């Protein structure tokens, strides 16, 4: 068994403040959904939320029930108060890598990741559709550490070059102007033998949602009556979520995007980078991936099929 994870870094920038976890009081059955970004965060929140409320009576928008604890724009006391008031099993979102998180032996961690090229394409939609209000809040809320969150330039080639070769934090080599995607899941991968850490890949969720959800339910110890199962799965499909994003995306997210929740829930498809990233771009990708452990790099790009 691996050594237990240790908190060795502090992540603070325009989006993140990992020190907000210092004031969090865990419960033994907490679920922590951990992703870099654009890798299946909202899908996993939707899955867990519908498992916890299998009859379909989810008491609010999924993303509001599952707050992003380390997001510095939302007042910490409100987020902690919301979590403290929840009587149901809690599922908390984080974008902080495991080396910046407290490790709770009784909590369950779900780390979701995705092919970096697919993440980048989704990130273009995400960053490129931010509202002026989001930039004002991100850069104007007191306490920001480091430079301002830069405005989207629209120069895809330049954005890609920065994202795949430049880190925001000194110890990272990719992810600018956010944080590393390539090393994020590795902080969990390195402890994947622990019984309360589970890695999930977006490709696998899209390929066989039913089977992946059954594995997640078993891992979380959630028992769902078989007669309810088909409807629980249906509510988690991209097609169903896209019909009415308001059931998933709360106002706290919708305000940040032109077009609101419908923009935030975009396409959910892979391989959109084909024909967008050219040979020069993909050479940079190959160089970045070559620096990762080979088995982890294969999983990051392909999911479970890389390990069989």
Residue pairs with C-beta under 8 A, 6 or more apart in sequence:
1 193
1 194
2 190
2 191
2 193
2 194
4 103
4 105
4 191
4 194
5 98
5 99
5 101
5 103
5 187
5 191
5 194
6 99
6 103
7 99
7 100
7 101
7 102
7 103
8 99
8 100
9 18
9 97
9 99
9 100
9 169
9 171
10 18
10 19
10 100
11 17
11 18
11 70
11 96
11 97
11 100
11 169
11 179
12 18
12 19
12 72
12 145
12 146
13 144
13 145
13 146
13 147
13 149
13 168
13 169
13 179
14 72
14 138
14 139
14 144
14 146
14 147
14 148
14 149
14 177
15 71
15 72
15 95
15 138
15 149
15 178
15 179
16 70
16 71
16 72
16 95
16 96
16 179
17 70
17 72
17 143
17 145
18 70
18 96
18 100
18 101
20 69
20 70
20 72
20 76
20 79
21 69
21 70
21 94
21 96
21 101
21 102
23 76
23 80
24 69
24 80
24 83
24 102
25 80
25 84
26 102
26 104
26 106
26 107
27 90
28 106
28 107
29 89
29 90
29 106
29 107
29 108
30 89
30 90
30 91
30 92
30 104
30 106
30 107
30 108
31 48
31 89
31 90
31 91
31 92
31 107
31 108
31 110
31 220
32 91
32 92
32 94
32 101
32 104
32 107
32 108
32 109
32 110
33 41
33 44
33 45
33 48
33 66
33 91
33 92
33 93
33 94
33 110
33 112
34 94
34 95
34 96
34 97
34 98
34 101
34 109
34 110
34 111
34 112
34 188
35 41
35 44
35 95
35 111
35 112
35 113
35 184
36 95
36 97
36 113
36 119
36 175
36 178
36 179
36 180
36 181
36 184
36 185
37 95
37 119
37 123
37 126
37 178
37 181
38 114
38 119
38 122
38 123
38 126
39 112
39 113
39 114
39 119
39 181
39 202
40 112
40 113
40 114
40 200
40 202
40 205
41 93
41 95
41 112
42 62
42 63
42 248
42 249
42 264
42 265
43 112
43 202
43 205
43 236
43 238
43 241
43 268
44 110
44 112
44 200
44 205
45 62
45 63
45 66
45 91
45 93
45 248
46 62
46 235
46 236
46 241
46 248
47 205
47 213
47 216
47 236
48 66
48 91
48 110
48 216
48 220
49 58
49 62
49 65
49 66
49 91
50 56
50 58
50 232
50 235
50 236
51 213
51 216
51 217
51 220
51 222
51 224
51 232
52 88
52 89
52 91
52 222
53 59
53 88
54 224
54 225
54 228
54 229
54 232
55 228
56 231
56 235
58 65
58 247
59 65
59 88
60 250
61 246
61 247
61 248
61 249
61 250
61 251
62 247
62 248
62 249
62 250
63 93
63 248
63 249
63 250
63 252
63 253
64 250
64 251
64 252
65 86
65 91
66 91
66 92
66 93
67 74
67 79
67 82
67 83
67 92
67 93
68 74
68 93
68 94
68 95
69 79
69 83
69 92
69 93
69 94
70 94
70 95
70 96
71 95
72 141
72 143
72 144
73 137
73 138
73 141
74 252
83 90
83 92
94 101
95 179
97 179
97 180
97 183
97 184
97 187
98 109
98 111
98 187
98 188
98 191
99 187
105 196
106 196
107 196
108 196
108 198
108 219
108 220
109 188
109 196
109 197
109 198
110 198
110 200
110 216
110 219
111 185
111 188
111 189
111 197
111 198
111 199
111 200
112 199
112 200
112 201
112 202
112 205
113 181
113 184
113 185
113 199
113 200
113 201
113 202
113 300
114 201
114 202
114 203
115 202
115 203
115 270
115 300
115 301
115 302
116 164
116 181
116 182
116 285
116 288
116 289
116 300
116 301
117 273
117 277
117 285
118 202
118 270
118 271
118 272
118 273
119 181
120 160
120 163
120 164
120 273
120 277
121 272
121 273
121 276
122 266
122 267
123 163
123 178
124 156
124 159
125 263
125 266
125 267
126 257
126 264
126 266
127 152
128 152
128 154
129 257
129 258
129 259
129 263
130 152
130 256
130 257
130 258
131 255
131 256
131 257
131 258
133 255
133 256
134 255
134 256
134 257
135 149
135 151
138 144
138 148
138 149
139 148
139 149
146 168
149 177
150 177
152 159
153 159
156 276
157 278
157 281
160 277
160 281
160 284
161 281
161 284
162 176
162 177
163 174
163 175
163 176
164 174
164 281
164 284
164 285
164 288
165 173
165 174
165 284
165 288
166 173
166 174
166 175
166 176
167 173
167 174
167 175
167 176
167 179
167 180
168 175
168 176
168 177
168 178
168 179
169 179
169 180
172 179
172 180
172 183
173 180
173 182
173 183
173 288
173 291
174 180
174 181
174 182
174 183
174 288
175 181
175 182
182 288
182 289
182 292
182 300
183 292
185 199
185 296
185 300
186 292
186 293
186 296
188 197
188 199
189 199
189 296
189 299
191 197
192 199
198 216
198 219
199 299
200 212
200 216
201 299
201 302
201 303
201 304
202 270
202 303
203 270
203 302
203 303
203 304
203 305
204 212
204 303
204 304
205 212
206 238
206 268
206 270
207 303
209 233
209 236
209 237
210 233
213 232
213 233
213 236
217 223
217 224
224 232
234 240
235 241
238 265
238 268
241 247
241 248
241 265
242 262
242 265
242 268
245 260
245 261
245 262
245 264
245 265
246 254
246 261
248 261
248 265
249 260
249 261
249 264
249 265
253 261
253 264
254 260
254 261
254 264
256 264
257 263
257 264
277 285
289 297
289 300
289 301
290 297
292 300
295 306
295 307
298 306
298 307
299 306
299 307
